[in-house]
Amino acid sequence: MEYRHEIYRLYDEEHLTERAIARKLDLSPSTVHYWITRQGEAAKTKSGRPRVTSPDMDQAIYTASIRDPFLTAVDLRLQVPTPCSVDTVRNRLKERGLKCRIPARKPFLTDAHRQLRHMFATSHLHWSVDVWHRVVFSDEKIFRSSTRGPLVVYRPLRGSDRYDDQYIVPSSSVTGQSPFTICVWMAFGGNGRVRHIHRVEQKTLNAQYYTTRILPLIAQHLSGNEEEGENELLFMQDLSSIHMSRLTLQWLEINNISLLDDWPPKGPDMNPVENVWAELVRRIEKRTRGEGSNNRDQLWENIQYAFETLEDEYFDNLIESMPRRVDTVSSKSGGWSKY
């Protein structure tokens, strides 16, 4: 049992529970329990085929993977000459706690982006949850006829076929129909005063539409903030050309709307609206079971339905995560957070 010494170390030195050790080493809890109960005994494993790699080879494989996590098992076998198969390389990595995973995808950050993100996060570390509740967060998103969200299916390991009808989802929204999109705008926050979603009723969003059709929807909640003093509401929008256009900025000034004006570029992980978009996609996918929508009106109906099923607590929890978001970005010197 190659794992037993690592089990003993985690149990004695790091004081992990048996279940925590099992998760960390990808073992069954019963296996971990077996070796812990036999600790101190002359526990010996059954004889079997000898390992084809030496400890030095195992360490070389592990070191190469840590140095470049994007190397495949095939790459590692070629880079670290070993008399073993690709499966053996995978097993050695698994023994050291390294598993193959799909990498997270985030937009590229330049040094300037990182610096501005770091400055924003650091300057708002002192903001309490109550202050963040005063912010009205906003964003736009393009919804597609087939969301293709992270739909999963559970089926029996034995006696089932992944191609059975009950386990299949369509690969396209509607047979023979070209995909289509609609643009949706959303805002929420302001101590619970604002929670609005709007379908953009033209092909593209521009500053004229933004200032005449969208911003007036929330202006009554945001105007006149100078009388509220420390309780004034702040409007957050990203740095898109529409939001930063002269027409938009003039409209906001004329209507006496206070902006969260130091919002950084490339800041989607600090905008909780992004989490709402992802949740809407999941709920729409669950509702349509991968079939998508037949037309734009049906897609908008599905979006509205998903939005209306979100509870007050969901939005409150998102805003209450803001201190953690800025703290993470600040601690990473402007790098990406998990949000």
C-alpha positions as CSV (number, residue, x, y, z in Angstrom):
1,M,0.0,0.0,0.0
2,E,1.9,3.0,-1.3
3,Y,-0.4,5.4,0.4
4,R,0.0,4.3,4.0
5,H,2.9,6.5,4.9
6,E,1.1,9.6,3.5
7,I,-2.0,8.5,5.4
8,Y,0.0,8.3,8.7
9,R,1.6,11.7,8.0
10,L,-1.7,13.5,7.3
11,Y,-3.3,11.8,10.3
12,D,-0.5,12.4,12.8
13,E,1.1,15.7,11.7
14,E,-1.8,17.6,10.0
15,H,-4.5,16.0,12.2
16,L,-6.9,15.5,9.4
17,T,-10.0,13.3,9.8
18,E,-10.2,10.0,8.1
19,R,-12.8,11.3,5.6
20,A,-10.6,14.4,4.9
21,I,-7.7,12.1,4.2
22,A,-9.8,9.9,1.9
23,R,-10.9,13.0,-0.1
24,K,-7.4,14.4,-0.3
25,L,-5.8,11.1,-1.5
26,D,-8.9,9.9,-3.5
27,L,-9.3,6.8,-1.4
28,S,-12.2,5.1,0.1
29,P,-12.8,6.0,3.8
30,S,-12.7,2.3,4.7
31,T,-9.1,2.0,3.2
32,V,-8.0,5.0,5.2
33,H,-9.6,3.6,8.4
34,Y,-7.9,0.2,7.8
35,W,-4.4,1.6,7.7
36,I,-4.9,4.0,10.6
37,T,-6.1,1.2,12.8
38,R,-3.1,-0.9,11.8
39,Q,-0.6,1.9,12.4
40,G,2.3,0.6,14.4
41,E,1.8,-3.0,13.4
42,A,4.0,-4.7,10.9
43,A,1.4,-4.1,8.2
44,K,2.5,-5.5,4.9
45,T,0.8,-5.4,1.6
46,K,0.3,-8.4,-0.6
47,S,3.0,-9.2,-3.0
48,G,2.4,-8.1,-6.6
49,R,4.0,-6.8,-9.7
50,P,7.0,-4.6,-8.8
51,R,6.8,-0.9,-9.7
52,V,8.5,0.0,-13.0
53,T,9.5,3.4,-11.8
54,S,11.9,4.3,-9.0
55,P,11.2,7.0,-6.4
56,D,13.6,9.3,-8.3
57,M,11.5,8.8,-11.5
58,D,8.3,9.4,-9.6
59,Q,9.7,12.7,-8.2
60,A,10.9,13.8,-11.6
61,I,7.4,13.2,-13.1
62,Y,5.8,15.2,-10.2
63,T,8.4,18.0,-10.4
64,A,7.9,18.4,-14.2
65,S,4.1,18.6,-13.8
66,I,4.3,21.2,-11.0
67,R,6.7,23.2,-13.1
68,D,4.2,23.2,-16.1
69,P,0.7,22.0,-15.0
70,F,-0.4,22.0,-18.7
71,L,1.8,19.1,-19.7
72,T,-0.2,16.0,-20.6
73,A,0.8,12.6,-19.4
74,V,2.1,11.9,-22.9
75,D,4.2,15.1,-22.7
76,L,5.6,14.1,-19.3
77,R,6.5,10.6,-20.5
78,L,8.5,12.1,-23.3
79,Q,10.0,14.9,-21.2
80,V,11.0,12.6,-18.3
81,P,12.2,9.4,-20.0
82,T,10.7,6.6,-18.0
83,P,10.3,2.9,-18.9
84,C,6.6,3.0,-18.3
85,S,3.3,3.6,-20.0
86,V,1.3,6.8,-20.1
87,D,-1.2,5.2,-17.7
88,T,1.6,4.7,-15.2
89,V,2.5,8.4,-15.5
90,R,-1.1,9.3,-14.7
91,N,-1.1,6.9,-11.7
92,R,2.1,8.5,-10.3
93,L,0.6,11.9,-10.6
94,K,-2.6,10.7,-8.9
95,E,-0.6,9.2,-6.1
96,R,0.9,12.6,-5.5
97,G,-2.6,14.2,-5.4
98,L,-2.5,15.7,-8.9
99,K,-5.6,15.1,-11.1
100,C,-6.6,16.1,-14.6
101,R,-9.1,19.0,-14.5
102,I,-10.6,21.4,-16.9
103,P,-8.8,24.8,-16.5
104,A,-10.7,27.9,-15.5
105,R,-11.1,30.4,-18.3
106,K,-10.7,34.1,-17.6
107,P,-9.9,37.1,-19.8
108,F,-6.2,38.0,-20.2
109,L,-5.0,40.6,-17.7
110,T,-2.2,43.1,-18.7
111,D,0.0,44.7,-16.0
112,A,-2.2,47.8,-16.2
113,H,-5.3,45.8,-15.7
114,R,-3.8,44.1,-12.6
115,Q,-2.7,47.4,-11.2
116,L,-6.1,49.1,-11.6
117,R,-7.9,46.1,-10.2
118,H,-5.5,46.0,-7.2
119,M,-6.0,49.7,-6.6
120,F,-9.8,49.4,-6.6
121,A,-9.9,46.3,-4.4
122,T,-7.4,47.8,-1.9
123,S,-9.2,51.1,-1.7
124,H,-12.5,49.3,-0.9
125,L,-11.2,46.8,1.8
126,H,-12.7,49.0,4.5
127,W,-16.2,49.0,3.0
128,S,-18.7,47.1,5.2
129,V,-21.5,44.9,3.9
130,D,-23.9,47.8,4.7
131,V,-22.0,50.1,2.4
132,W,-22.0,47.5,-0.4
133,H,-25.8,47.1,0.0
134,R,-26.1,50.7,-1.1
135,V,-24.5,49.9,-4.5
136,V,-26.8,49.2,-7.5
137,F,-24.9,46.7,-9.7
138,S,-25.6,46.5,-13.4
139,D,-24.5,44.6,-16.5
140,E,-25.6,43.3,-19.9
141,K,-25.5,39.8,-21.4
142,I,-26.2,38.2,-24.7
143,F,-28.5,35.1,-24.3
144,R,-28.5,32.5,-27.0
145,S,-31.3,30.3,-28.3
146,S,-29.4,27.2,-26.9
147,T,-27.7,28.0,-23.7
148,R,-25.7,24.8,-23.5
149,G,-25.1,25.2,-19.8
150,P,-23.4,22.7,-17.5
151,L,-26.2,20.1,-17.8
152,V,-25.4,16.8,-16.2
153,V,-27.1,13.5,-16.0
154,Y,-27.0,10.7,-13.5
155,R,-27.4,7.1,-14.7
156,P,-26.7,3.6,-13.3
157,L,-23.1,2.4,-13.9
158,R,-24.5,-1.0,-14.8
159,G,-27.4,-2.0,-17.0
160,S,-27.7,1.5,-18.7
161,D,-26.6,2.9,-22.0
162,R,-25.5,6.5,-22.3
163,Y,-27.3,6.6,-25.6
164,D,-30.7,5.7,-24.2
165,D,-33.3,8.4,-24.9
166,Q,-33.7,9.4,-21.3
167,Y,-30.0,10.3,-21.0
168,I,-29.7,12.3,-24.2
169,V,-30.1,16.1,-24.8
170,P,-30.3,17.6,-28.2
171,S,-27.1,19.0,-29.6
172,S,-28.8,22.1,-31.1
173,S,-31.7,24.2,-30.0
174,V,-34.2,23.6,-32.8
175,T,-33.7,21.3,-35.8
176,G,-33.2,23.3,-39.0
177,Q,-33.4,26.7,-37.2
178,S,-30.6,29.2,-37.2
179,P,-29.4,30.2,-33.7
180,F,-30.6,33.6,-32.4
181,T,-29.8,35.9,-29.5
182,I,-31.3,38.6,-27.4
183,C,-29.5,41.3,-25.3
184,V,-30.6,41.6,-21.7
185,W,-29.8,44.3,-19.1
186,M,-30.0,43.8,-15.3
187,A,-29.6,45.8,-12.2
188,F,-30.1,45.0,-8.5
189,G,-29.0,46.4,-5.1
190,G,-29.5,49.8,-3.5
191,N,-30.7,48.3,-0.2
192,G,-33.2,46.2,-2.0
193,R,-34.8,49.1,-3.9
194,V,-33.7,48.0,-7.3
195,R,-34.1,44.6,-9.0
196,H,-34.9,45.0,-12.6
197,I,-34.3,43.0,-15.8
198,H,-34.9,44.5,-19.3
199,R,-34.9,43.0,-22.8
200,V,-33.1,45.3,-25.3
201,E,-35.6,45.7,-28.1
202,Q,-33.1,46.3,-30.9
203,K,-30.3,44.3,-32.4
204,T,-27.5,46.3,-30.7
205,L,-27.3,48.4,-27.6
206,N,-26.1,52.0,-27.9
207,A,-25.9,55.0,-25.7
208,Q,-29.1,56.5,-27.1
209,Y,-31.1,53.4,-26.2
210,Y,-29.2,53.1,-22.9
211,T,-30.1,56.6,-21.7
212,T,-33.7,56.7,-23.0
213,R,-35.0,53.2,-22.4
214,I,-32.8,51.6,-19.7
215,L,-31.5,54.1,-17.2
216,P,-34.9,55.8,-16.7
217,L,-36.1,52.5,-15.2
218,I,-34.0,53.0,-12.1
219,A,-33.5,56.8,-12.1
220,Q,-36.2,57.4,-9.5
221,H,-34.4,55.2,-7.1
222,L,-31.0,56.8,-7.7
223,S,-31.7,60.5,-8.1
224,G,-31.5,63.0,-5.3
225,N,-28.8,61.1,-3.4
226,E,-27.2,64.3,-2.1
227,E,-29.9,64.5,0.5
228,E,-29.2,61.1,1.9
229,G,-25.6,61.8,2.9
230,E,-23.8,58.7,4.0
231,N,-26.8,56.6,2.9
232,E,-26.6,57.7,-0.7
233,L,-27.0,55.0,-3.4
234,L,-24.2,54.4,-5.9
235,F,-24.7,53.2,-9.4
236,M,-22.1,50.7,-10.7
237,Q,-21.5,50.1,-14.5
238,D,-18.5,48.7,-16.2
239,L,-16.2,50.7,-18.5
240,S,-17.8,49.8,-21.8
241,S,-17.9,52.4,-24.5
242,I,-21.7,52.8,-24.1
243,H,-21.4,53.4,-20.4
244,M,-18.5,55.8,-20.7
245,S,-19.9,57.7,-23.7
246,R,-20.4,61.5,-23.4
247,L,-24.2,61.1,-23.8
248,T,-24.4,58.6,-20.9
249,L,-22.2,60.5,-18.5
250,Q,-24.1,63.7,-19.2
251,W,-27.4,62.0,-18.6
252,L,-26.2,60.6,-15.3
253,E,-24.9,64.0,-14.2
254,I,-28.2,65.8,-15.2
255,N,-30.2,63.3,-13.3
256,N,-27.9,63.6,-10.2
257,I,-26.9,60.0,-10.1
258,S,-23.8,59.1,-8.1
259,L,-21.5,56.7,-9.8
260,L,-19.1,54.1,-8.3
261,D,-16.6,55.9,-10.6
262,D,-13.4,54.0,-9.8
263,W,-14.7,50.6,-11.1
264,P,-11.7,49.0,-12.8
265,P,-11.4,47.4,-16.3
266,K,-11.7,43.6,-16.4
267,G,-13.7,43.4,-13.2
268,P,-16.4,40.8,-13.9
269,D,-15.4,38.7,-10.9
270,M,-16.1,41.6,-8.6
271,N,-19.6,42.2,-10.1
272,P,-22.2,39.9,-8.6
273,V,-24.5,40.4,-11.6
274,E,-22.2,37.9,-13.4
275,N,-23.2,35.3,-10.8
276,V,-26.9,36.0,-11.5
277,W,-26.3,35.5,-15.3
278,A,-24.7,32.1,-14.7
279,E,-27.6,31.1,-12.4
280,L,-30.2,32.1,-15.0
281,V,-28.4,30.0,-17.6
282,R,-28.5,27.0,-15.3
283,R,-32.1,27.4,-14.5
284,I,-33.1,28.0,-18.1
285,E,-31.1,24.9,-19.1
286,K,-32.9,22.9,-16.4
287,R,-36.3,24.1,-17.5
288,T,-35.8,23.4,-21.2
289,R,-33.7,20.2,-20.7
290,G,-31.3,21.3,-23.4
291,E,-34.0,21.9,-26.1
292,G,-33.4,25.6,-26.1
293,S,-36.1,28.1,-27.2
294,N,-38.1,28.2,-30.4
295,N,-38.0,32.0,-30.8
296,R,-36.9,35.2,-29.1
297,D,-40.1,35.7,-27.2
298,Q,-39.9,32.2,-25.7
299,L,-36.3,32.8,-24.8
300,W,-37.2,36.0,-23.0
301,E,-40.1,34.3,-21.2
302,N,-37.6,31.6,-20.0
303,I,-35.2,34.3,-18.8
304,Q,-38.0,36.2,-16.9
305,Y,-39.2,33.0,-15.3
306,A,-35.8,32.1,-14.1
307,F,-35.2,35.6,-12.8
308,E,-38.5,35.7,-10.9
309,T,-37.6,32.4,-9.1
310,L,-34.6,33.9,-7.5
311,E,-35.2,34.7,-3.8
312,D,-34.3,37.8,-1.8
313,E,-31.7,35.8,0.1
314,Y,-29.9,34.9,-3.1
315,F,-29.3,38.5,-3.9
316,D,-28.4,39.4,-0.3
317,N,-25.8,36.6,-0.2
318,L,-24.2,37.9,-3.4
319,I,-23.8,41.4,-2.1
320,E,-22.5,40.1,1.3
321,S,-19.8,38.4,-0.7
322,M,-18.3,41.7,-1.9
323,P,-15.8,42.1,1.0
324,R,-14.5,38.6,0.3
325,R,-14.2,39.4,-3.4
326,V,-12.2,42.6,-3.0
327,D,-10.1,41.0,-0.3
328,T,-9.1,38.2,-2.7
329,V,-8.3,40.5,-5.6
330,S,-6.2,42.7,-3.3
331,S,-4.3,39.7,-1.8
332,K,-3.6,38.5,-5.4
333,S,-2.3,41.9,-6.4
334,G,-5.1,42.3,-9.0
335,G,-5.3,38.7,-10.1
336,W,-8.5,36.8,-10.7
337,S,-10.7,35.6,-7.8
338,K,-12.9,32.5,-7.8
339,Y,-16.1,34.5,-8.2
